[in-house]
Amino acid sequence: MSGLTAFGRFSEPALLILVSLADGPKHGYAMQDDIEALTGERPGPGTLYGAVRRLEEQGFIRALPERERRKPYEVTDSGRDALRVELARMRAVATTGLRRLALP
């Protein structure tokens, strides 16, 4: 397995973190706020930081130097690539699903 599929049941938090970081570095609390604004649900710290750790291990994100006791993260080039692939896959599924719903 490669890309976000390797995250199994943790793929949704990983995806949301990559989407959050796609527009620039954020620390954990800012990611939680951003994900909540996007989905209406706030990930808990265990879910968030577990996914952050796995994304870091895969090289999809990297930690930046601490600022004001907060540790920001940024998406890497391989993280952007994985995000593009997953979003394209999701778009294909959504397009097909919506087309099928419109059938009589």
C-alpha positions in Angstrom: 0.0 0.0 0.0 1.1 3.5 -0.7 -0.2 7.0 -0.2 -3.0 7.6 2.2 -4.4 4.0 1.7 -1.6 2.8 3.9 -3.2 4.6 6.9 -6.2 2.3 6.8 -8.9 3.4 9.2 -6.8 6.4 10.0 -6.9 7.7 6.5 -9.7 10.3 7.1 -7.8 12.2 9.9 -4.6 12.1 7.8 -6.5 13.4 4.7 -8.0 16.2 6.8 -4.7 17.2 8.2 -3.1 17.4 4.7 -6.0 19.5 3.5 -5.6 21.8 6.5 -1.9 22.2 5.9 -2.2 22.6 2.1 -2.6 26.4 2.5 0.3 26.8 4.9 1.9 25.6 8.2 -0.3 25.2 11.3 0.2 24.0 14.8 -2.1 21.3 16.3 -4.8 23.6 17.8 -5.0 25.6 14.5 -5.4 22.3 12.6 -8.2 21.3 14.9 -10.0 24.6 14.4 -9.5 24.4 10.6 -10.8 20.8 10.4 -13.8 21.7 12.6 -14.6 24.6 10.3 -14.4 22.2 7.3 -16.2 19.2 8.6 -18.3 20.4 11.6 -16.4 18.0 13.8 -13.3 18.7 15.9 -10.8 15.9 16.1 -9.6 15.0 19.5 -5.9 15.4 20.4 -5.3 11.7 20.4 -6.7 11.3 16.9 -5.0 14.4 15.6 -1.5 13.7 17.0 -1.7 10.0 16.2 -2.3 11.0 12.6 0.4 13.7 12.7 2.9 11.2 13.9 2.0 8.7 11.1 2.1 11.5 8.5 5.5 12.5 9.8 6.8 9.0 9.7 5.7 8.6 6.1 7.4 11.9 5.2 4.1 13.6 4.2 4.5 16.4 6.7 7.4 17.8 8.7 7.7 19.7 12.0 9.0 23.3 11.9 10.8 25.0 14.7 8.7 25.7 17.8 7.2 29.2 18.0 5.7 30.5 21.2 5.6 27.0 22.7 3.7 25.7 19.7 5.0 23.2 17.1 3.9 24.0 13.6 3.8 21.5 10.8 4.0 21.8 7.0 3.1 19.5 4.2 6.0 18.1 2.1 6.1 17.6 -1.6 5.3 13.9 -1.2 2.4 14.9 1.1 1.1 17.2 -1.6 1.4 14.4 -4.2 -0.4 12.0 -1.9 -3.2 14.5 -1.3 -3.6 15.2 -5.0 -3.9 11.5 -5.7 -6.5 10.9 -2.9 -8.6 14.0 -3.8 -8.6 12.9 -7.5 -9.8 9.4 -6.4 -12.5 10.9 -4.2 -13.6 13.2 -7.0 -14.0 10.2 -9.4 -16.1 8.4 -6.7 -18.2 11.4 -6.0 -18.8 12.2 -9.7 -19.9 8.6 -10.4 -22.1 8.5 -7.3 -23.8 11.8 -8.2 -24.3 10.7 -11.8 -25.8 7.4 -10.7 -28.2 9.2 -8.3 -29.5 11.3 -11.1 -30.5 8.3 -13.2 -34.2 7.6 -13.3 
